[in-house]
């Protein structure tokens, strides 16, 4: 037997460590196959999958013929209950749980046999896959009675359900029972329950156990040996209270409890599905939660920020960091799973909204509101109209990246830069007018080889093209050529106008009033469109500016660092194509957002309605929109960091090497028009600079033409000076600037150089805007009720409101629906809000909720074990102004919390589940705490707070060169370090398709729905992980390195130190003896001399890893 294996035998007789090494030699027969699929033991994921995926498919496609809704189900087959499906109909059982291939139901929906169901048309491949996957999962179905056919006409009685269930009733102000010698109100309630059942509370635990318990519960980290020593030696009666207050004030409290919140809101940093695309800057929401909990922001305020942080009239400002904290609260709305290029994005959108309702209603109300998508709730006072009223409240949100900086930071240097830009312009006007006054002479003196003439001669649209052609003509040849040029340009102008008029079916002219109807965000976007003549001052190089812009909307009037998101009104796609006239660079992009699907601009496929402009001059981009006819959509134009996802467009995607953003925060765009049109050809440009000249009367000779040019240029410069340029004048002036006739070199403009230098200095120190996932509110008509939950079968509109059982009134003002919802949920009159949160806090302190189903206060949930105590705590929480820290302090200072985990014989007999809390339960620490404890004990933990998440560590798949296979990233650029940069687990990236293997095996939940209570499994994979995980081995190695570096230790002293570091206690003499035997065996196995044991890293590494495997290390008493 190996040395590590022998530790099992050596420690098996120790009472405190009975079963102490739980993960070393576990037989495969102990494999936990999970709960059965036909009752109350379902996991939340199974219930969520059934309610969100399976039941809607069955209800929409099968219930009309195979349910209690019909007096005689077709073929005597019922598909509205698991019992009915297993019983089957005339042909026998409809399914074999776990074997979809042998299930008649699957054969029928695949049209693989003579029976083809539904007969009206085959289900979609996605719907078929849902039912196949469900059957392979053993067909999980919530524990509910089979509907009776006789009930088909029974009315849904919401009032009766509300009156008949405890959680809908108002919170009662209960008085704690009077019990002698019991002071804490909570203990009085609990003691009364024990007394009624003839039980005595367990004794108070020892200080070593208590400090380890409170440290893990409040900070998720183990106490240091020095902290343990100080607490044990502190004889002050208030020592424990001071310890609690110190831990509550520790920043580690927020890190630990933020992870609980992140479970509640299914925090994620990617969207899942194929490719697992990022949610940019999602980590800022995690940091927001940590700050909020550490600052003890009232819970009702956090609810308001969760639902409507972007709409609060007085947002919560973090003056220290210059952050609008409230707007960060809505980031969770973006943390939904999205399908990969869904053919039906409306279905994806409705599913996303359903998930948001599911998470919100479970997390803050303890209700399963999403179960009412297809029908009135089977058990609770929640109607189908309730579901769509809430969905309509949340529907008016568009996904965006929102700037979280305060105005002071956003507008840094804005005033001075604007003033300098004005001075630079006036100085340029003076120089340019002087140059323009000599234009006639310059033209006459020019030759065909003069650079600006040579360039213009190659482009018929250039302002100087007529000069290049006419300057060598004389007499009649001059006039004939003039007429030909003028006729050609004017003819092109008329033809292009006619073409555009015939093809156009609608659109927006963003140079005028249409701009007011678009959604705008970002300091870069002006209140009004820019008149012709806008320009951008360069931030490097010799040129002051690149050119003169036509009328339009520009994000970079002062700086390309300034953020900008421009979105059109929502519209139904009815044209073959959409074209935009725009400019831009640094990976700004325009995209068509169909049904709020945020992951557009794919290189190939149906979502290639994106364009990343790469020029500083306006050009047309055209999208093929025939596939999307009938869908609702809007257009988004955004700078690089304001895009909701970064994907290369179809041009850049196929370049080698692929271009990458520079990362300096600079990006820009400008846009003038959006045109809906039929056919594939883009609109034709109507105006060219030469038109400005050729519209004027014909000059009689070369000299007169040169003077005409001079006059037109002077007029254009003066118009620019006076902000009174026409579009043609702007094009004309721009041509002279870009062709180098008008001076823009800083070196040759000494009077301007100082202004430009100062402008660039100010621009350089503008902070790059900080962004986070967010939403943009829009006003929409009421949401139709979707019959049987089918998004293709809308019924009557349902006005937005909250649940009828909570007296939800219609929200009359569509602009404030989410704000109204937030106020109703956060209200002290809401009977659920305070009950749900204090029950969650109780669960995390005591290991079991007063309502054990912490996410479900409905009829299928458990009843409270101490209803009077629950209401007392809820009322107390409200009185304490929704303070989470005060409630946690209130709970951990009870005698109940300080009790031993030793159950009395009477308690085991009378209350085997410990629902009366006779003793503290033995609890395994969370997955993150296990990892963080190993880092702490090994001396490796980096306690740096906040910042971008550490990339996920995963095992690289071999021989796969694709960018993504099954959603897993490939290549080291996507892979994080094994030790997670030694950061706390809360700072590790949470991706849907790539989970940290250690956290996953110890039940860290997948970010699918609200998880108030994690699974606590005991499976062989955990023992294998603790024995073989490279991370565990690495931490054991680092711990051993630290130990052997201390040369003056003895074996016994070192063993004592290790026990205190890992377990919070010293070993017994017997334990030390057996550890010494273990060390000798380990040294012999590794062929290390007995005299070298103390200095052998490998031997102590073996012991360190063995201690990591102790049950006592993984559990808190």
N, C-alpha and C positions, 0 to 999 in steps of 0.2 A: 504493500500500500504506500502511496506517495505521502510525503510529509503533510501536504495540505489536506489530503483525504483523511489522514490519521487524526486531524484536529477534531473530526466529528466524534470519534471515540473518546478522545481525551476530555472533551467538554460535556459529554452527554449526561453525566451524572450531576452536574452542577445545577442546583435548583433555579438560580436566577438566569442561567443560560440554558435551561432545558429546551432542547431543540434550537440551541443558540446559533448554530451554524446551519441556517435553513437552506442555503443554496448550493451545497457542495455535491451531494450525491442523491439527486432526486430521481426516482424511477420514472420511466416514461409512462407507466400506468397512471401516474398522478395527473396526466394531461387533462386540463379542464376544457371540455368541449363547448362550454358556454351554456346559457339557459335554453330551455325549450322554447319553441316559437309560437306556442298556442296559449299563452297565459300572461300572468302578471309579472313574470320574470324577464320580460323583454328589456333590452338595453334602450336607452333614449335614442340611439342611432337607428335601431330597428323600428321603433315606433315612428320616428321622424320620417324614415324612408317609406314606410307604409302610408302614412297620412299624406305626405307631400307628393309621392310618386304613384303608389299602387292604387289607393282608393279612388283618386281622380280618374284614372284610366278605366277602372271597373264601372264607376258611377256614370261616366260620360258615354260609354260604349256598350254596357251590358245590362244595367239595371232596368232599362225599359222593358226587357223581356225576361230577365232572370233575377227577380228580387221580390220583396214584399210589396212592391208598388203595383204588381199585377195580381189579380185574383188567382190565376192559374199560370205559374211560371212555365215558360216554354220548355218542353221535354222534361218537366218536373225538376229542372236544374236551378238551384239557387246560387248566385254568385255574390250575395251581399253578406256572407258570413263564412268564416273558415270551416265551420261545421258543415254548411251547405255544400261547399266546394268539395270537401272530403267525402261527404255522403254521395254526391253526384246526382245524376238523373237517370233517364232511361238507359243510357249507355254505360252506366257505372261511374265510379269516382272520377272526378274531373282533374285531379292532380295527385302526384306522388311527391310529397315534400322532400326536397333535396335532390330530385331527379326530374329536371324539366323535360328531358328527352322522352321519358315514359309517361308524361302527363298529357292527357287528352286535350286539356285546355290549350297547351302550347301547340299541339298539332293542329288544332282548329284555327287558332289565330295566325298560324303560319301558312294556312291553306295547304297543309302538307298531306291531308287526307280528303276523303269525300266530303267531310263536314268542313265548311268554311264560315268562320265567324269573325266579326259580325258580317251578316250577309250583305249589308248595304255597301261594304267596302272594307278592304284590309286595313288594319291598324298601321300606323307609321312604324318604321324600323325602331325608332326610339321607344315607342310604346311597347312594342313586342319585347325589346331588350329589358325594359323595366319589369315586366311580368316574369320573364325567364330568370332574371337575377333574383327576384323575390322568391320564386320557388326554390332556386338553388340555396337560398338563405334559410330553408326550412319553412318558408311561407309565414313569417311572423305576422300576427294579427292581434291587436289589443284585446284584452280580456273583456268581452262584452257579449250580451245575450243575442241570440239570433232574432232578428226582427220578426214580429208576428204579422202575418198577412192581414189579420183583422185590425191591425193598428194603422193601416194605410191612410185612413181618413182622420186619424187623431190629430188634433191641432197642437202645434208647438206652443206650450204654455210657459212663456218666459217668466211671467210673474210668479207662478207657482214654483218654478225652479229657483228663482231668486229667494223667495221666502223660505224655501225648504232646505237651503244649504248655508252652513255657518259662515263661510268666508265672505258672502255678500253683505252680511249684517254689519252695522256700525261698530266701531271699536268701543269696547266698554272700559270705563275707568274703574278697574277693580282695585280693592284694598287688600294688601297682603294679609294673610291670616295671622292672628296673634299667637306666637309660640314662644314660650319662655326660653331664654338664653340663646335665641336665634335672632341675630340683628339684621343681617342683609335681607332685603325684601325678596330677592330671588330664592335664597335659602329657605325662607319661611314658606313659600309656595311648594318647593320641592320636599321639605320636611313634612309638610302636611300630607302630601301624597304618600310618602314612606310610612308615616304613622297610620294612615288608613289601611295600609296593607301589612302592618305588623313588621316593618323592616327598620333596621337601624342603619344610618349612614356609615360608610367606611371611614376608617381613621384618616387623619391628615397625612399626606405623604412626606417623605423626608426632603430636606432642602436640596440635596443633589438632584433628586428626581424632579423637583419643582422647577429649579432654574433651567434644566434642560428642556422641560416641557414648555415653559413660558418663552424661552428663546426661540424654539422652533415655531410655536404658534404665532408669535408676534413678528419675528424677523425671518423665519425660514432658515436660520443658520444656527450652528451649535455654539454654546458659550465657550470661551477660552478657559484654560485651567486657572488663570489668574482671576477671571471673573467669577468662577465657581468658588475659589478660595475666599475671595472678599465677601461674597454673599453668605457663605457658611460661617465665617467669623464675625459677621455683623450681627450683634445681638439686639440691635434697636428693633422694637416692635413694628416700626414703620419701614423696616428694611425692604420687605417685599413690595410695599406700595411704591417706594422710591425706585425699585428695580423696574416695576411696571411702567412708571412714568418715564423713566429713561429710555426704555425700549420703544414706547409710543412716540417719543420725540426723535428716535433714531431714523435716519433716512432709509435704513434697511426695512423699517416697517412698511413704508410705501412701496418698496420694491416687491416685498412678499405679498402684500394684500392686493397690489395691482394685478398680480397673476390670477387671483381669484376673480377679479372684475373681468379680466380678459377671457376667462372661461365663460362668464355669464354672457358676454357679447360676441362670442366666437371670433376672437381677434385673429386676423390672418394678414399676411403680407403678399399673398398671391391669389389669383382667381381660380386655380385648379384647371382641370381638363387638360387637353393636349397643350404642351408647351409651358403650362403653369405660369402665365404672364404675371409680371410684378404689379403690385399696387404701389405706385411711386410714393415714397416718403411715409409709408404706413407706420413706420417706427415712431413718428412724432406723436401718434395717438397713445402709444404705450407710455412715452415720457410724460405726456399730458396727464394720464391716469396716475402715474407715480407722484407727480407734483401735487395733484389734487388731493390724493389720500394723505400725503405727508403734511399738507397744509390744512387738512381737515375741512375741506370745502363741504358745506352742508349737502347732504344727500339729495334734498329736493332741488338744489341748484344744479347738481350733476344731472338729474333727470331732465331739467329744462334744457341744459346744454346738449344732452344726448339726443333729444328730439328736435330742438329748435335753436341750437347754439348760434346759428347764422342769422337768426331773426330777432334775438333779444335786443330790446331798445337800449339797454345799458349793459354791454358785454363786460365780462370779467377780464381785466387787463393785468398782465404780469409786467409790472413796471421794471423789474430787475432785468428781465430778458427781452423786454420790448415785444411781447407776444400777446395777441388776442386769444386768451385761453378758451373762451366760450365757443369760438368758431371751430376749434379743434374737436369739440365734443361730438360733432356730426360725422367724423371720419368713419365710424363704424358702418354707416350706411353704404359705404363703398366696399366693405369687406365681404362681399357675396361671391358665390361661385358663378362663373359664367361658362357656358358651353363654348366649344371651339367653332367659330364661324357658324352659328346656328342658322339653319335654313329658315326657321321661323323665329326671328328675334323677338316678336311680341310674346311668344310663349316663354322665352328666356326672361323677358322683362317681368311678366306676371309672376313667374317662379321666384325671381329675385325679390319682388315686393312681398310675396308670401313668406319668404325666409325672413325678411326684415320684421314682418308682423309676428312671426313665430318667435324670433329671438327677443324682441321687445316685450311681447306679452308674457312670455315665460320669465324673463329676467326681472321684470319690474312689477308684474301683476300675478305671477304664479298661475297663469291661465294658458290654455292651449287654443287660442283664438283661431289659429290657422286651420284647425280641424273643421271649421265652418266654411271652408272655401266652396265645397261642392253641395252642401246641405246644411240645415240647421244642426248645431252641435248635438251629438248623440246623447250627451249627458248633462251639459252645463247650460246656464242661462245665457247662451250666446247664439244669436240667430245668424243666418247666412247674410242678412242685410247688415248686421253688425260688422262682419268681416269686410264687406265691400265699402262700408262707410269709413272704416279705418284705412283700408287700402286707398280709397280716394283721398284721404287726408295725407297719406305719405307719397302719393303718386306724383305730386307736383314738385319733383326734384330732378335736377339734371346732374349727372356726374361731372365734377370738375376738380382741378387742383386749385385749392384756394390759398391765397396769400395770408399768412397768419401774423405778419408784422404789424406793429402799431403805426398809425399815420406818421408819427415823428420819424420813424425809420424809413418808411416807404418814400416819404417826400424829402429825404435828406438832400440838401444842396439844390433843391428844385428851383427856388426863387432866384438864387444867384446865377445858376446856369441859364435860366430863361432870359435873364437880363443880359448876360454875356452873349447869348446867341443873337439877341437883337442888335447889340453893338457890332458884332462880327458881320451881320447882314448889312448894316448901314455902311460899314467900312468897305465891304465888297462892292456895294452899289457905287460908291465914289470912284473906286478903281475901275470898275467895269464901264461906267459912263465915259470915263476918260478914254478907255480903249475903244469903246463903240464910236466915239467921235472920229476916230481914225480908221474906221472899218472900210470906208469907201476907198481910201488910198491904199490900204492893205490889200484889198481885193484886186484892184487894178495892177498892183505891183506883183501879185502872186503869179506863179506859173503852174502848169499842170502837175509839176513834181513837188510843189509846196505841200507839206504833210496834210494840212487840214483840207486842201483841195483834193488831194489824191484819195483821202479816205471818203470824202463825200461823193466822189465820182462813181463809187462802187455801190451806192445805195440810193435808189430812186426816191425814197422817202425823206432823205436828209434835207435839212434846210438849205444847204449850199449845193445840192445837186443841180438845181437850175443854173447856178453860176458856172459850175464845172462844165456844163454843156453849152451855155450861151456865150460865155466870155470870149470864145474864139469866132463867134458869128458876127456878120456885119450885114447891114441893110435888110433886104427882103429875107435873106436866110435867117437873120435874127428873129424877125417877126413870125415867120413860118414855124420856126422851131419853138418859139414861145407859145404860139397857139397850140401846137401839137402837145407840148408838155402840159399846158393848162387844161386842155381838153381831156388828156389821159388821166390826170390826177383828179379832176372834177368828176369824170365818168366813173372812176374807181370809187370815189366817195359816194356817188348816187347808187351804184350797183351794190356796194357793201351795205348801205343803208337799207335798200330794198330787201336784200338777202336776210339781213338781221330781223327786219320787221316781219317777214313771212315766216321765219322759223321760230320766232320767239312766242312762247305761250305764257310768260309771266316772269317774275323775278323781283329783284330789288336794286335800286340805284342808291348806293351808299354814299354818294356825293351830296345827297340832299336829305329830305325829310324821312326817307325810308330808314335812315340810320337810327332814328329815335325809337323804332320798334324792335331793335335788336338788343339782346342781352349783352352787357358789357361788364368786364371785371378787369381791374389792373390799372395802375397809375399811368401806364403807357398809353392808354386809350383816351382820346380827348372827349370832351362833352359834346362837341359838334365836329362834323367832318372838316378836314383841312381844305381850304380854298386852293386853287392852283398856285403853285409856287413854294410848297413846302420843301424842306431840305434837312439833311442830317449832317452834323459836324463829325468828321471822322475822329477816331480815338487814337490813331497812330498813322505814321507815314507823312509824306510831304504835302499831301493835298488837304485843303481845308474841308472840301466837300466833294461828292462824286457827281452830283447833278441836281436838277430841279424836278420836283415831283408834280404830276398832275393832281387834280382834286381827288380826294379819297380819305380813307381812314388809315392812320399809320401808328404803329405801336412804339416807335423809336424816335419820337419828336425830339427828345433830349438825350436818351440813352438806350442802347440796345440791351441794357440790363433790366430795364423796366418791364414788368410783367404785362401780359395782355391776353385776354380770352374774349373772343367775339362770337356770339351764337345767334343764329337767325331765329325768328319765330318758328314754331312747329308747323309743318305743312304735310299734306298728303302727296306722296310722289305720284305724279300723273304724266310726266314727260319722259321721252326717251333718254334725254341727257340733261345734265346741269353743267354750266360753264361758269367759271369765275375769272375775273380779271384781277390779278394780284401780283405782288412781288414779295420777296422775302429771302431769308437765308439763315444759316446756322441751325438747320433742322426745324425751323418753324413749319407748320403744316396746316392744311385745310383738309377736312374730312366730312363725309356724310355720316351722321349718327342716326342709325335706323332703330326706332323703338328703344331709345336710350342705351343701346348696346355700345359700350365705351371702347371696345377693342378693335376699332377699325384700322385702316391703312395696313392691310396685309399685302405681302408682295404678290401673292397670287390668290385667285379665288373670287368669290362673290363679294368680298369685302374690300376690294381694291378701289374703293371710291375715296382715294386720298391723293394728296399732291403736296410735295415739299418744294416750294419755289427756291430757286438758287440764283436769282438775279435781282439786281437793284433797280430794274426797270419793269414796268407792268407787262404781263404776258397772260394769255388765256390758258386755262386748264379746263379740261372737259372730262366728266365722269359719265360712264354708261350706267343708266339707272333703270333700264327696262325690267330687270329682275325684281326691282323693289316697288314696282307700281302697285298702288293700293295700300302700302305701308305708310305710317307716319314717320317723319324724320325731321331733323334740323341740321343745319350746317354749322360746323365749328371751325374757327380759325384761331390758332394759338401759337405762342412762342414755344420753344423746345420744352422748357421746364413746366409749362402750363398744360402740356398734353397729358391726358389721362393714361396713356401708355405710349412707350416709344417703340415704334417699329419702322424699319426702313421702308420707303415707298418702292414701287416696282422698278424704278430707275436705279436707285442706290443698291437695292438688294442683289442685283446681278453684277455689280461691279467687283473687281478684284484688284486690290483688297477692298473690303467694304469700308466705307467712311465711318468715322466715329465722332461724336460730339467732342468739342475741345474742353468743356467743363469749366469755362470762365463765366458762365451765367449769361452770356450775350446771345441774343436771338432776336429776330424782328420779322414783321410782316406789314404789308400794306394791301388794301383791297379797295376796289372802286365799284364793281358791279357783280351781280349774280344773275344769270340768265337761265330760265327753263326753256328748253327747246326740243323739237323733234329732229330726228336724224342724228348722225354721229359727228358732223362737222362743227367745229367751234365757231362762235361768232367771228366776223371779220372786222379788223380794225378800220375805223372810219376816218380818223384824223391822222395826218402825217405832217411833220414840220413844214415840208415844202408847200403844203396847201395854203399856209398863211401868206406866202409870197404870191403864189399863182392865182389867188382870188383877187388880188389888187389889179388896177389897170396896167396894161402892158407899157413898159418903158420903151423909149425909141432907140436906145443904144446902150452899149456896155456901161458907160459912165453913169447914165441915169439909173441903170439896174443896181450899180454899186451904191448910189445914194439911197435908193429904195431900201436896200438891205440895211444900210446904216440907220435910216429912219425907223424901220421896223424893230431893229435891235434896241435902239434907244428907248422907243416906246415900251418895249417889253421889260427892260430894266427898270424904267420908271414905274411901270405897273407893278412889278415885283416889290419895289420900294414902298408903294402905296397900298400893298395888299389888294390889288385890283387887276390881277392877271386874268385873261381868258384862258380856256384850255389850249387853244392854238398857240397863244403867246407863250404859255408854259412849255409846250413841246418845242417851240422855236428857240426859246432861251436855253432850254436843256441841251439842245443840240450843240449850241455854241460852247456851252460849258464842257460837255463830255468830249467834244472834238478838239478841245484845248485852245480855242481862240481866246476865251476869257480866262484870265489868270486865276489859278486856285492854289498855286504853290506857296507854302508858308515862307519859304526862303526868299521869295521875291515880293512878299507882302509884309515888310517889317512892322508896319503900323497895326497889323492884325495879329502878328505872332504872339504878342504877350497875352492877348485875350484868348487865343486858341490854347496856348500852354496852360493858362489858368483853368479854362473850361475842361481840358483833358485831365488835369489834376483832380478837379472836383468829380468828374465822371468816374475816375479810377477808384475813388474811395466810397462810391455808392455801394452799400452792402448788397450782396446778391440776395434777392428776396427769398425768404423761407416759405416753403409751401407744404401743404398737407392734403391728403384726400378730403374732399368735401362735396357739397352739393350746392346747386344754384336753384333758388326757389322760382317757380313759375306758376301762373294761375291757369288752371285747367277746368273744364266743365266737370260736373259730377260723374263719378265712375259708374258705369252700368254694372248691374249684377250679372255675373257670368253663370248662365244656367248650367248646372252640374259642374261648375268650375271650369267650363270649357271657354277658353278665350276667343274661340271662333263663334260663340253663340251668346252674344250679349243680350241682356234683357233690359228692364227699366232702370233708369239712372237712380242711384242711391246718394242722397246728399251727404257730404262729409260730416261726421260727428264721432263721438266716442260710444262705448257700449251702452245700449239701452238699459241694461240692468244697473248701470252706474249713473242713470239719469242723464245720459249724454244727449244734449240738445244740438240741433243742427247748427253748423258753423255758417253763418250768413255771409261773412266776409271771406271770400276765397283766398285773399292774400295772407290771412293769418291762421289758416287751418292748423298747421303744425304747432304754432305757438299756443293756440287754444288747447290742443291735445296735450301739450306739455304741462300746461297749467292744471288740467283735470287730473292727470296722472300724479302730479306732484302735490295736489291739494291735500290738506289735512283731513278733508272729508272723504277722501277715497279710502274705503275700508281695507284695501289690499296692499297698498304701497308700503306702509310702515310695517305691517305684519310680515310681508314677504322679506324685507331686508333684515329685520331683527331675527327672523328665523334662519336666514342665511348666515348671519354672524354667529348665531348660536351653534349652527352646524359646524362651522369652522373652529369654534372653541371647544365644543363638547363632543364632536364626532358624529352627532346625529341631530337632525332638526327636531324641534318640538312638533313640527309637521315633517315627518321623515321624507316625504316626497317634496323636496324643496322647490322644485320647478312646477309643481302641480298642486294648486289649492282647490282644484275642482273635485267633482264627485268621484272620479277615479283615483284621486289622491288620497293619502291617509288622513285621518282626522288627527287633530292635535292631541298629544298626550296630556298637555297641561293648558287647556284653552284659556283659563283665567290668567295664567302667567304670560301667555303669548300676547294677550291684549294689554296686560300691564306693561310689558316691555315696549309694545308699539306706542302706547300713550306716553311712556317715559321718553322714548326716542323723539317723539314730536316735541315734548316739553323741553328737551335738551337741544332743540333747534336742529334736528336731523344730523347730529354729530356722530360719525362713525367711531371716531377715537373714544369719545366718552362712553359709547355703548360697549365697545370692546373692553375698556377699563372697568366698566360696571360689571361685566360678566366674569372677567378673570380675577376679580377681587372677591368673588364668592367663596364660601367654604366648599361648595360643591366642586369648583374647579381645582381646589387644592387637595382633593381626596386621593387616596390610594387607588390603584387599579385592581386591588385584590377584592374579589367579590365574596360576600359571605355565602355560606351554604343556603341560608334562607332566601337570599336574593336569587341565587341560581335556580332554586326550586320555584319561587313565586313569580319572579320577573326575569326569565332567562334572556330576554333581549335587552335588559337594562333600560327599559323605557322610563323608569322612575328615577334613573340616575343615582342609584344607591352607591355606585363607585364610578370613578373615571374609566372610560373605555381604553383599552390598549389600542393604539392607532399607529398605522404605518405612516411615516412622513411622505410628503408628496414627491413626485418624480423630480421636480426641480430641486427640492431640498436635499434629496439623496445626492444629486450631482454636486450641488453647492457645498454640501458638507464635506465631500471628498476633496474638493478644491481647497476648502478652508483648512482641513486637517493636514493636508500635504503642504500647506504654506504657499499655495499657488494662486489663491483667489485674488483677482484684480478687482478692487472695489470701486473702480471708476463708474460714475453714474452717467446715464443718458447717452444719446448718440445713435448713429446708424447701427442696425442690427448686424451681428456677426453671421456671416453666411453659414448655411447648413452644411454639416459634415455628412457625407454619405459614401458608400462603397461604390467606386467607379465600375460601371459595367464595361466589360471587355469587348473589344472588336466592334464597337458601335460608333460610327462616325457621324450619324445623323445629328442635327441640332437638338432633337428631342425624340425620345422613344418612350411611349407611355407616359409622357409628361415629365420624365426625369431629365434634368440637364446633363449635358456631356461636356467634358473638358474641365481642366483645373481652374479656369477663370470663374467658374460657377461654384467651385467647391470651397467650403470653409475649413478652417484648421481643426484638427482632431480635438484639441482642448478648448475650442471656442474662444481663443485668445484669452483664456483663463477668466472670462467674464462670468457674471452671474447668469443663470439660465434664463432669467427674464429678458436678457438682452440678446438671446439667440434668435435668429430668424425663424418665424413660424410660417412655413410654406405648406400648401395643401398637398403637394405631391412628394415632398421630400421632408420626412420627419427625422428629428434626432433619434437615433436608434435606442439610446439609453432611456430617454424620456418616454418614448413610445412604449417600450416594453413595460415600464412602470406606470402605464395608464394615463399619460398625458393625453387629453382628448383631441380628436380631430376637430378642426374648426368648422363644424357643419351647423350646429344649432347651439342654443344656450345650454350650458352644462353647469348647473349649480352643485352637482354632486358627482364626483368622479367615481368610476369603477375602481375597486380595490381587488385585483385578481392575484392569484398565487399559481403561476404556471411555470413549467420547466424553462421557458425562454428566459425567465428572470434569473434563474440560477446559472444558465449558460452565459448570459450576459455578464453577470458579476464575476464569473470565472474567466471569460475569454475576451471581454470588451477591451479593445486597445486603450480606451479612455481610462477604464478602471485600472488596468495594468500600469498605465502611465502615471496615474496619481499615486499608486502604491510605490512606484519607483521613486517619484519625487519625495514622497514622505520618507522613504528609506534613506535617500540621499541626505536629507536634513538630519535624520537621526544619527547616522554614522559619522557625520561631520562633528558631532559633539563627542570629543575623544575621551572626556573624563567620566562618561557614564559607566555604570555597571549594567549587567544584563537585567537584574531585577529593577533597578531604577528606571531603565529605559522602558521596560514592560509596563511599569506603573504609569509612566508618562503617556504611553500610547493608549492605555485604557482610559485615562482621564481625558485625553484629547478626543477620543472617538466616542466614548460611552458616558463620559461625565462622572465616572467613579473609579476608584482604585480597585485592582483585582484582589481577590482573596489569596491567602498563602497557597491554598490548593491550586488555584488557577495559575499562579506564578510557576508553581512546580510543573504543571502540565505544559505551560508555554515553554519552559526551559527544555523539556523533553522534545517538544515540537521543533525547537530551534536546532537541537542536536540532530534530530532526524533530517531536517531540511539541509543542514550542512553536509551530512553524510551523503544525501541524495545528490547534492551538487559538488561533492568531492572537495569540500572545504575543511581544512583542519580545524579541530575544536578550539584551538587557541586563536583562531582568526574570526570566530563567530561575531565578536563585537564590532569588527571593522568590515564585515562582509555585507555589502549592500544587497546582494541577492537573497541572503537568508532573511534579512529584515524586510525585504520586499515581499517575500512569501508570507511572513507574519502580517504585514500591513494589509495585504489583499485578503487574508483569512479574516482579519478583524472587520474589514469592509463587508464581509459576508455574514457577520453575526446578525441574528435577528434583533438583538439589542441595539445594534447600530441603525437598523432600518426602521425601528419602531420607537415610539415614545410612550413611556409609562405614565 
